[in-house]
Amino acid sequence: MEIIRFAELRSEPWRNGGGVTRELASHPKAASAQDGAWDWRVSIADVSKAGDFSAFPGMERVLTVIDGELLLLTVDGAEHPLEKYRPFRFSGEAAAHGDLPTGDIRDLNVITRTASFKGFTSIIELSKKRPHPVFEGQLAVLLQGQATVSAGSLSVSGETAEAAGAAAAETDADADAGEAAPSPTEPEALNRYDAVVGSDTGTPEILGRGFLAVVSIDRVTA
């Protein structure tokens, strides 16, 4: 189970001086969060000054305000008031300008290369009773509240059900023979803006109160 701790991320100032970016994940990994040598990137930005957005030709963006009240985004001349927790999709090569009518904001950015990947952001409310699984190809970011994450049970497909059943039988036999079963992973506390990397093996499960951003990166097939 992999957790990306927000407090440990390096901040990179924007070229125009209007904010800073902290990269959560990218593929392939680039030397700089701003060099565009990746096919997709997930990052969190602090925006402290109105200004133009960097262009990313051949890319698509999904931007979500996660702290602060409002970002007034102008894309190719059209104004879009972006309120908190409302993802907005637009072309990375569009002429984009951001104004801050209510003060500084923090946003979650998902940028994908159009011909290769498609990015999605969903905002969900957590529950203390029903764990939220994070699957392969997803990244779950704690936006607000208190939560813990633990490695869940192995996901079983139809093709592996028989093998899983056999493995379970062996485990029962070992238990009958007095061998101790592996102890479950202890839950780990998440801090604000920590990110959990999804997996289909021992799928991470998040419990708590608050809001979570679930980012999905899907490969585009011809």
C-alpha positions as CSV (number, residue, x, y, z in Angstrom):
1,M,0.0,0.0,0.0
2,E,1.4,3.3,-1.1
3,I,0.7,6.7,0.5
4,I,2.0,9.9,-0.9
5,R,2.5,12.4,1.9
6,F,1.6,15.9,0.9
7,A,4.0,17.4,3.6
8,E,6.9,15.7,1.9
9,L,6.3,17.0,-1.6
10,R,8.6,19.5,-3.2
11,S,7.0,22.8,-4.2
12,E,7.9,24.3,-7.6
13,P,7.2,28.1,-8.2
14,W,5.4,29.0,-11.4
15,R,7.3,30.8,-14.1
16,N,4.9,33.7,-13.9
17,G,5.2,34.0,-10.1
18,G,1.5,33.5,-9.5
19,G,1.6,30.3,-7.5
20,V,3.4,27.0,-6.7
21,T,2.8,23.4,-7.8
22,R,3.3,20.2,-5.9
23,E,3.3,17.1,-8.0
24,L,1.5,14.0,-6.6
25,A,2.2,11.7,-9.4
26,S,3.1,11.6,-13.1
27,H,3.9,9.1,-15.9
28,P,6.5,8.8,-17.1
29,K,8.2,10.5,-14.2
30,A,9.7,13.9,-15.3
31,A,12.6,15.8,-13.8
32,S,10.3,18.8,-13.3
33,A,6.6,19.1,-12.6
34,Q,6.4,21.8,-15.3
35,D,8.4,20.4,-18.2
36,G,5.5,18.5,-19.8
37,A,7.6,15.4,-20.6
38,W,4.9,13.2,-19.1
39,D,1.7,11.6,-20.5
40,W,-0.3,12.4,-17.4
41,R,0.2,14.4,-14.2
42,V,-1.8,14.9,-11.0
43,S,-0.8,17.9,-8.9
44,I,-2.0,20.4,-6.3
45,A,-1.4,24.1,-6.9
46,D,-1.6,27.2,-4.7
47,V,-2.8,30.2,-6.7
48,S,-2.1,33.6,-5.0
49,K,-2.2,36.0,-8.0
50,A,-4.4,36.4,-11.1
51,G,-2.7,35.5,-14.3
52,D,-2.5,33.4,-17.4
53,F,-2.3,29.6,-17.2
54,S,0.5,27.8,-18.9
55,A,-0.4,26.1,-22.2
56,F,-0.1,22.4,-22.6
57,P,-0.6,21.6,-26.3
58,G,-2.0,18.2,-27.0
59,M,-3.2,17.8,-23.4
60,E,-6.6,18.0,-21.6
61,R,-7.1,19.4,-18.1
62,V,-9.5,18.7,-15.3
63,L,-9.3,21.4,-12.6
64,T,-11.0,21.4,-9.2
65,V,-10.9,24.1,-6.6
66,I,-10.2,22.3,-3.3
67,D,-9.6,25.2,-0.9
68,G,-10.9,28.8,-1.2
69,E,-14.2,30.0,-2.6
70,L,-14.0,30.8,-6.2
71,L,-11.7,30.8,-9.3
72,L,-13.0,32.8,-12.2
73,L,-11.5,31.0,-15.2
74,T,-11.6,32.5,-18.6
75,V,-11.1,29.9,-21.4
76,D,-10.8,31.1,-25.0
77,G,-12.8,34.2,-24.0
78,A,-15.6,32.4,-22.1
79,E,-15.9,33.0,-18.3
80,H,-16.4,30.0,-16.0
81,P,-16.9,30.6,-12.3
82,L,-15.4,27.5,-10.6
83,E,-16.7,26.8,-7.1
84,K,-15.2,24.5,-4.6
85,Y,-15.4,20.8,-5.4
86,R,-16.8,21.2,-8.9
87,P,-14.4,19.7,-11.5
88,F,-14.0,21.5,-14.8
89,R,-12.6,20.0,-18.0
90,F,-10.9,22.1,-20.7
91,S,-8.3,21.9,-23.4
92,G,-4.7,22.3,-22.3
93,E,-3.9,24.4,-25.4
94,A,-6.7,26.9,-24.8
95,A,-5.9,30.4,-23.8
96,A,-6.8,30.4,-20.1
97,H,-6.7,33.1,-17.5
98,G,-7.6,32.9,-13.8
99,D,-8.9,35.7,-11.5
100,L,-9.3,35.4,-7.8
101,P,-12.4,37.5,-6.8
102,T,-12.6,36.0,-3.3
103,G,-8.9,35.6,-2.5
104,D,-6.3,32.8,-2.8
105,I,-7.3,29.3,-3.8
106,R,-5.8,25.8,-4.0
107,D,-6.7,23.5,-6.8
108,L,-6.3,19.9,-7.9
109,N,-5.0,19.5,-11.5
110,V,-5.3,16.4,-13.7
111,I,-3.5,16.8,-17.0
112,T,-3.5,14.0,-19.6
113,R,-2.1,13.6,-23.1
114,T,-5.2,13.5,-25.3
115,A,-4.3,10.7,-27.6
116,S,-3.1,8.4,-24.8
117,F,-5.1,8.9,-21.6
118,K,-8.3,10.4,-20.2
119,G,-8.5,11.8,-16.7
120,F,-11.5,12.0,-14.4
121,T,-12.0,13.6,-11.0
122,S,-14.9,12.7,-8.6
123,I,-15.6,14.2,-5.2
124,I,-17.1,11.8,-2.7
125,E,-18.1,12.0,0.9
126,L,-16.5,9.5,3.2
127,S,-18.2,7.1,5.6
128,K,-17.1,5.6,8.9
129,K,-19.1,2.5,8.2
130,R,-18.5,1.8,4.4
131,P,-14.9,1.8,3.3
132,H,-14.1,3.4,0.0
133,P,-11.9,1.2,-2.2
134,V,-9.1,2.7,-4.4
135,F,-8.5,0.6,-7.4
136,E,-5.6,0.3,-9.9
137,G,-5.3,3.5,-12.0
138,Q,-6.8,5.7,-9.3
139,L,-5.4,8.2,-6.8
140,A,-7.5,9.2,-3.8
141,V,-6.7,12.6,-2.1
142,L,-8.1,13.5,1.3
143,L,-9.5,17.0,0.9
144,Q,-11.1,17.5,4.3
145,G,-11.8,15.7,7.5
146,Q,-10.2,12.7,9.2
147,A,-9.6,9.3,7.6
148,T,-7.6,6.1,7.8
149,V,-6.5,3.7,5.1
150,S,-5.8,0.0,5.3
151,A,-5.0,-2.7,2.8
152,G,-8.2,-4.6,2.0
153,S,-8.8,-8.1,0.8
154,L,-7.3,-9.4,-2.5
155,S,-9.7,-8.6,-5.3
156,V,-10.8,-11.8,-7.0
157,S,-11.8,-12.1,-10.7
158,G,-13.9,-14.9,-12.1
159,E,-10.8,-16.5,-13.6
160,T,-9.0,-16.7,-10.3
161,A,-12.0,-17.7,-8.1
162,E,-11.0,-21.4,-8.2
163,A,-7.4,-20.6,-7.3
164,A,-8.6,-18.3,-4.5
165,G,-10.8,-21.0,-3.1
166,A,-7.9,-23.4,-3.1
167,A,-5.8,-20.9,-1.3
168,A,-8.5,-20.3,1.3
169,A,-8.7,-24.0,1.9
170,E,-5.0,-24.2,2.4
171,T,-5.2,-21.3,4.9
172,D,-7.9,-23.0,6.8
173,A,-5.8,-26.2,6.9
174,D,-2.8,-24.2,8.2
175,A,-5.0,-22.6,10.9
176,D,-6.3,-26.0,11.9
177,A,-2.7,-27.2,12.2
178,G,-1.9,-24.4,14.6
179,E,-0.1,-22.0,12.2
180,A,-0.8,-18.3,12.8
181,A,-2.6,-16.5,10.0
182,P,-1.0,-13.2,8.8
183,S,-2.2,-10.2,10.8
184,P,-4.1,-7.6,8.8
185,T,-2.4,-4.3,8.0
186,E,-3.0,-1.7,10.7
187,P,-4.9,1.3,9.5
188,E,-2.7,4.4,8.8
189,A,-3.9,7.9,9.4
190,L,-4.2,10.3,6.5
191,N,-3.4,14.0,6.7
192,R,-5.0,16.6,4.6
193,Y,-4.1,16.3,0.9
194,D,-2.3,12.9,1.4
195,A,-2.9,10.7,-1.6
196,V,-3.5,6.9,-1.6
197,V,-2.3,5.0,-4.7
198,G,-4.8,2.5,-5.9
199,S,-4.2,-1.2,-6.5
200,D,-6.2,-4.3,-7.5
201,T,-4.2,-6.4,-5.1
202,G,-4.9,-5.7,-1.5
203,T,-7.0,-2.8,-2.6
204,P,-6.6,0.1,-0.2
205,E,-9.8,1.0,1.7
206,I,-10.5,4.4,3.2
207,L,-12.7,5.1,6.2
208,G,-13.5,8.3,7.9
209,R,-15.4,11.6,7.8
210,G,-14.9,14.3,5.2
211,F,-14.4,14.6,1.5
212,L,-12.2,12.7,-0.9
213,A,-11.1,13.4,-4.5
214,V,-10.8,10.3,-6.5
215,V,-8.7,10.7,-9.7
216,S,-9.0,8.1,-12.4
217,I,-6.5,7.8,-15.3
218,D,-7.9,5.7,-18.1
219,R,-5.8,4.6,-21.1
220,V,-7.3,5.6,-24.4
221,T,-7.8,2.6,-26.8
222,A,-8.1,3.0,-30.5
